[in-house]
């Protein structure tokens, strides 16, 4: 089947340039939910463009990554206030403080055990929070690892990037941790996602590469055409491909399961793409920190 495709891109403004749209996910209601890291707000946009937002307290809490929880609510990390937040699709908000001071929670994902798992960049731990708000923290065997993004794997484990330890970690539901060093020095992995091929795919912001790790620990790396592109976040689409943001190059990239890469320029220069999500309608959506969401619609045979 042909793999070449064209992609139409439309940017929809959702805030002023200083609000900082950052993380994005598709909610259980079929809308796009996103964080505004600098204004402390959670935004919601329907595929048709209807926009609303909800103010968090305090406004300086720094919401970053957001995901759908097993309870039908949206869960997000509050990087600056060291809490985990929850918002229902009707806008009811709760916030749960973390035991570790200066935890710096960043990535968050739903686990196979019905809880949410998250990274603590400042404390160097992995956290687990139940839908009732009970928190457990697990130490990592590497100090100063700066655990960043986290995603559920096909093996019921949670896989996470260790940005400063140059490794990919896996934590089991019982808290056991395995560490897989990366072949490339100073790769600084950030985003990670589960692939339809049974592997985890991740981005190396420092090395300008896309990585793939199998459950057994085998790692493959795929250099980008522009090694200075600063890839930040990555998501799988329903067709088995993986899409990623190139924060430093103002592009959205795609990598196929066999490692073929194509890239697509965003219309607005220096728009700072961060989070990326598969939409409910076969499109891809990226959060642009300069104040918009980008909708990418592949339009050629896949």
KAURZI-V298985 format. One line per field, one symbol per residue. phi: phi as a letter, one per 20 degrees, with the letter a starting at -180 (. if undefined). psi: psi as a letter, one per 20 degrees, with the letter a starting at -180 (. if undefined). burial: I if it has 16 or more other C-alpha atoms within 10 Angstrom, else O. Layout:
# KAURZI-V298985
phi->???
psi->???
burial->???
This chain:
# KAURZI-V298985
phi->.fdfbdceccddfcaffdfmgcebbeefendedbedfedmcddccfgeofdbbceecefefmfcecbeefendddbedfeelcddccefenedcbcfeffflfmfcebbfefendddbedffemcddccffeofdcccfefcemflfdebbfdfdmeddbedgeelbddccefenfddccfefeflflfcfbbedfendddbddfedmcddccegfofccccfegdfeflfdcbbedfenecdbedgeclcddccegenfdcccfefeflelfdfbbeefcnedccedffobdddddfccgd
psi->pqiqqqpppppopirrijhlpfqqrprijjrppqqnhhilqpqppqhijpprrpprprijilpeqqrprijjrpqqqnhhjlrpqpprijjppqpoqqhpqlhlqfqqqprijjrpqrqnhhilrpqppriijppqqpqqipqkhmpeqqqprijirppqqngiilrpqppriijppqpoqqhpqkhmqeqqqprijjrpqrqnhhilqpqppqhiippqqoqqhoijimpgqqqqrijirpqqqnhijlrprpprhjjppqqppqhpqlimpeqqqprikjrqpqppijkrppppopjrq.
burial->OOOOOOOOIOIOOIIOOOIIIIIIIIIIOOIIIIIIIIIIIIIIIIIOOOIOIOOIOOIIIIIIIIIIIIOOIIIIIIIIIIIIIIIIIOIOIOIIOIOIOIIIIIIIIIIIOOIIIIIIIIIIIIIIIIIOIOIOIIOIOOOIIIIIIIIIIIOOIIIIIIIIIIIIIIIOIOIOIOIIOIOOOIIIIIIIIIIIOOIIIIIIIIIIIIIIIIOOIOIOIIOIOOIIIIIIIIIIIOOOIIIIIIIIIIIIIIIOIOIOIIIIOIOOOOIIIIIIIIIIOOIIIIIIIIIIIIIIIOOOOO
